[in-house]
């Protein structure tokens, strides 16, 4: 029975990491459902971009106040969880503060963790006030209902509880150290929890229960948080790094050539190819590539990774001129709907072993054509995103499908394309009159 806590802790660690790895593999599998795209070029630029944008959060600085708060929470997540390594070792082997042999360095680290934990508490409290009391508009767009709204608040509550448990655990530990309790070595510096300690019981048994209770709840909370990431927009804590590494480094506004169109044109210009010829005996009929995208499986893997990385912060939507004028478009909603559809396909694969057509598509069932045509392609959403997500690329690909597969462009656009085809200009007049404007000047 002496080793029961260690056995229970080992089971918790194994189960927690196994559940996380299983869910992480599902995400990787879903992303790989996307079409291939080579983003292995310009590696030095990509490493630099990842360090600046994901690690250094350089794009957050556009809005300094929330950027500072976010950096504190981000630093807290990384630095305080270094202490989690000590917790794992202590839990598995029954030790207590195994790294206390570091002496002054250990005291400095624990003291720093406490100050940072307190700053995280302040930061997440301000974030909560901004969302719930001040109600900043971008947090309350129509797509931010039910789960998306609650998800953002759940993480704030998680952080509050975890930081509070950390300080309470240290306060009880400090009292046990001062009372000379067995197993509690004198180690660490407690600049904040020393002020909590006087409010705790003075007997060793009660303090031990508080310290162990806070310790276990803190550990369980960390594993719950870890596995909650799979269901949450806060997956960007992990995915922001590959997302910025594989981001589009080309000039903003430069569109890619559609490979399917290039292939089709080459076939048309090659006199040796008969487009109407039947496949030779023994050969399978090759289906023509789809122009553009109507479902998530038509998007490339980077676009699907973008969907999982979306932080739902709404910065893209807040700067979108179409959204500001009351149009249907919300770049954030485009990414959220793409992720929802991808998750739906993933669940079908989990159940059936492969994707079986469910009669749904991203275009129409999730994203309406009105949303796509409201976009001005100004790239404001792309520029504003703190983790370099590209909603515009998805919008463009789905527009291409509407135009080239369904001939479903708005009337004004159809007229313009007809004029270009017939007159060599977007305007409806005779080609011979194209230069008349010079005579008027």
N, C-alpha and C positions, 0 to 999 in steps of 0.2 A: 504493500500500500504506500510505502514511502516514495516509490517511483511513479505513482499514479498521475500526479500533475504533469510530470515530464512526458508520460505516454499520451495523455490527453492533448498536450501541447503539440507533440509530434503528429498526431492525427489531424489536428487543426491546421498545421502548416502544410502537410501533404494534401489534404482536401482543398485548402484554400488555393494553393498554387496549381493543383490539378484542374480545378474548375476554371481558373483563369486561363490556363494554357489551352484548354479545350475550346473556350469561347474565342480566344485569340486566334486559334487555328481556323475557326469558322469565318472570322473577319478576313483573314488572309485569303481563304478559299473564295469568298464572295468577291473580293477585289480582283482576284485572278480570273473571274468570269468575264472581265472586260477585255476588249480587243487589245492586241499587243501594241506597244508604243516604245520606241527606243529613246530613252532619256539618259544614256550613258555618256553623253558628250560633255565637254567643258567641266571636268571633275573638280578642278581647283576652284572654279567659280561656284560650283554647287556646294562644296564644303564651306566656303566662305559665306554663302547665302544662308545656309542652315545655321551656322554659328551666330550670324548677326540677327536673323529674323526669328528663329525658333528658340535658340538659347539666350541671345541678347535682347530679344523682344523689341527690336529697333522700330518696328512699325507701330507699336503701341504708343510711342512717344507723341504721336500726332495729337493725342488727348492726354496731357501730362498727369492730371489728377488721378483718373482711374488707372493710368499706366503705373504710377508709383504704388498704388494699392495692390494692383495685380502682381507686380514684381515681388512685393513682400510675401503675398500668399504663395507665389511660385517658389520663392527662395525657401519659405517655410516647408513646402512640400518636399523639396529636394534635401535640404540640410537636416531638418528635424528627423526625417526618416533614415538618416545615417544611424541614428540612435536605434532604429529598428533592427540593425544588424546585431547590436548588443543584446536586445530583447530576445532574438532568435536563439543566440548561443546560450543565454541564461535559461531560457525556457526548456531547451533540449537537454542541457547538462546539469540543471539544478544549481547553477552558480548565481551570484548576485553582483551586478556591476562588474563584469569580467574585465572591462577595460580600465578599471580604476587604477591599475598599476602605472598608468601614464602620468599620475600625479598632477602637477600643475596644468599640463595640457588638458587633462580630463576635466579639471575644475573649470578651465576656460570654456571648453566646449559645452558642458552642461549649463553654465551660466549664459552662454550665447544662445543656446537652444531656448532657454526660458524667456529671454528678452524677445527673441524672434516669435515664440509662441504667443506672447502677449500682443505683439504687433499684428500677428495674423488675426487674433481675436478682434482687435480694433478694426482691421481692414474688412473682414467679412461682415462685421456689424454695420459698417458704412455701406458696403455693397447691399446688404439687406434693406437698409433705409432707402437707398436709391431705387430699389426695385419696388418695395412695398409701401413706403410712406410718400416719397417724392413722385414715384411712378413715372420714371423717365419714359417717354413715348415709345422708343424703339424696343423696350422690353414688353410692350403690351400690344403689339400689332396683332391682327386677327389670327395669324398662324400660331401665336404664342398662347395657346389654350391647353387646358388639362395637363397632359404629361410634359410638354416642353416648358410650361410655366413652373410646374412643381419640381421638375428635374433641377432647374437652376437653384431653387430654394433649398432642395434636399442637400445639395453639396455644401451650401453655406451652413446648414445645421450640422452636417457631418463635421466640418472644420471646427465649428464652435465646440462641439462635444469632445472631439479628439484633443484639442488644445487644452480644454478645461481638465480633462482626465489626466493629461500629462502633468499639469501643474499640481493637481490634487495628489497624484502619485508621488511626486517629488516632495511635497509638503509632509506627507505621512512618513516618507522615507527619512527625511531630515529629523523628524521627531524621534523615530526609532533609532537613528544613529546617535542622537544626543542622550537617549536613555540607555545606550549600550546594549541594545537588543541583539541576541545571537543571530548571526548570519548577515547583519546589516553593517557592512564596513563603512568607515568614515571616508567619504569620497564625494566629490562634486561641489559646485558652488550654486547657491540658490538665491539669486538676487530678488526674485519675485515670490516664489513659494514660501520663503521665510515669513512673509506677511500673512500667509494663509495658515501656516502651522499653528499659531496660538489659538485658533478657533477649533482645532481638532481635539479629540479626547486625549487624556494624558496617560491612559493605561496601555500597556504594550499589546494586549490581546485585541482591543478595539482598533488601535492603529494598524496592527498587522492585517486585520480584515479590510480596512479601508485601503491600505497600500496594495494588497493582493487583488482586491476587487477592482480598483482603478487600473491596475496593471493588466488584468485579464480583459476588462472591457475595452481598454486601449488597443490591445492586440486584436481582439475580435473585431473591433471597429475598423482597424486598418485593413483586415482581410475582407470585410464587407465592402469597404470603400474600393478596394482593388477590383473586386468582382462586379461591383456596381458600374464600373467604367464601361463595361460591355453594353449596358443598356442606356448609357448616358452620353450627352454631348461632350462630357469631360474626357472622353476618349482622346481628345486632342492633346492631353497631357503627354501621351505617348506618340500619337500619330503625327503631331506637328513637325517632328524631326524628319521623318522620311518625306512628308508632304512638301516641306520647303526644299529638301535636297533635290527632289524630282520636279520642282516647279518649272514653269515655262520661263526661260531666261531670254526669250526673244523680245524685240521691241513691243511695247504695249500697242495693241491695235493691229498687229500683223496677224492675218488669218492664215491658217494652213491650207494647202491644196488638198482637195478631197481625193484620196487615192483611187476610189471607185470611178470617179470621173476621169482621172488621168488614164486609168486602164482602158476605159471605154473609148476615149478619144484615140489612143494608140491603136486599138483594134480597128477603129473606123478608118484610120490612115494607112493601115497595113494591107496592101492589095492581096497578100497571100492568105488572108483570113476570110473565110466565108461565114458571116454572122448567122446565116440561116442553115448552115450545114448541121446534119444530125451527128451525134457522137459516134465515133467508130465502134465497131463491134468489140465488146469487152470493156469499153470505157464508160465510166459513169458520167452522167450529164452534169455539167458544172453550172450551178445556179449563179446568176449574176449577183454581184455585190449590191447590197442595199445602199441607196444614196441617203446619207444622213442617218439620223437615229430616231426610232420611235419607242424604243424600250431601253432599259439599262444595259442589256446585253449588247447593244449596238454602240455603247460608249466605250472609250478606252479605259484601261485600268487606273490611270492617274486621275481621271474624272471620278471614278468610283471611290478612290482613296480620298479625294477632295470631299466627297459626300460624308464619309465617316469622320473626317477631320473638322467639319464645320462646327464652330463653337456656339452658333446661334446667338452671337452677340448683337446682331442686327446692324452693325456698322455699314454693311453693304446696302441694306435697305434704306437706312437713314440718309444716304447720299444719292440714292437713285432718283434721277429727275422724273422718271415715269411714275414712280411710287409717290413722290411728293405732289404730283398733280392729280392724284386720285386714281391713277390707272391700276389695273389688276395686278401688275407685276410686283413681286417681292423677290429679289435675288436670294435672300435667306430661305424663303419658302421653296424655291427651285431646288436648293441643296437638300433641304429636309425631306421633300417629296421623293427626290432621287434615292436618298438613303432608305426611306420607308419602303419603296418598291424593291430595292435590292434586298432588304431584310425579308420581305415577303417571298421573294424567289428563293432565298437561302433556307427558309423554313420548309418550302416545298421539297428542296433537295434533301434536307434533313429527314423528311418523312418518306419520300419516295426513292431516294438514292440518286436521283437525277431530276433535272427540271422538266416538268410536264406542263405544257401550255395550259394556263388557267383562264385564258380568254381575256386577260387584262394587259394593258400596256401603260408605260409611263406617260405617253402622250394620249391625252383624252381622259383616262381614268384618274390620273394624278395631276397632270399639268395641262391646262387648257390652252388652246391656240391663242386666245386673247392675251394671256400672260406673255407668251413669246413675242407676239407682234407689238406689244407695248414697249419693248426694249429699244432704246436708241443707239445701242452698241457704243456708248460713250466710254466704257471701261472704268467708270467711277467705282463700281463694286469691286473690280479686280484690284484697283490701286488701293482701296481702303482696307481690304481684308488683312488682318494682322498675321495670318498664317498662309497667305498667298493662294487662297482658293480662287478658282476661275469659273464662276457661274456662267459667264458669257459664252464659254466654249460649249457648254451643254445647250444653251439657248440657240446658238448658231447651228449646231448639228441637228437639232430638232426642227429648226426653220428649214434647213436644207431638205429634210425629209418631206415636210409639207409642200415645198415648192417642186421638188424634182420627182417625188414619188406620187404625190396626190394632187398636184397642181392646185393647191389650196391656199395660194397667197391672197392677201387682201386685194380688192379691186384696183386700188391706186397702184400697187406694185405690179400687178399684171399689166396695167396700161403702160407703165414705164418700161417694162421689159419688152412689150410689143413694139413700142416706139423705138427702142434701141435696135430691135431686130429689123424693123422696116425702114427707119429714118436715120439710124446711126447716132441718135441722140435721145435723151429722155423725154423731149418735148414733141408734141404732135404737130409737126409742120414738115413741109417738103424739104428734102435734102438740099435742093438748089437754093433754098432761102436761109441756110445755116449761117452764112457770112453777112447777112444783111445788117446785122447790128453795127458793123464797122462803118457803113455808110451814114448811119444816124449820128455818128460822132465826127 
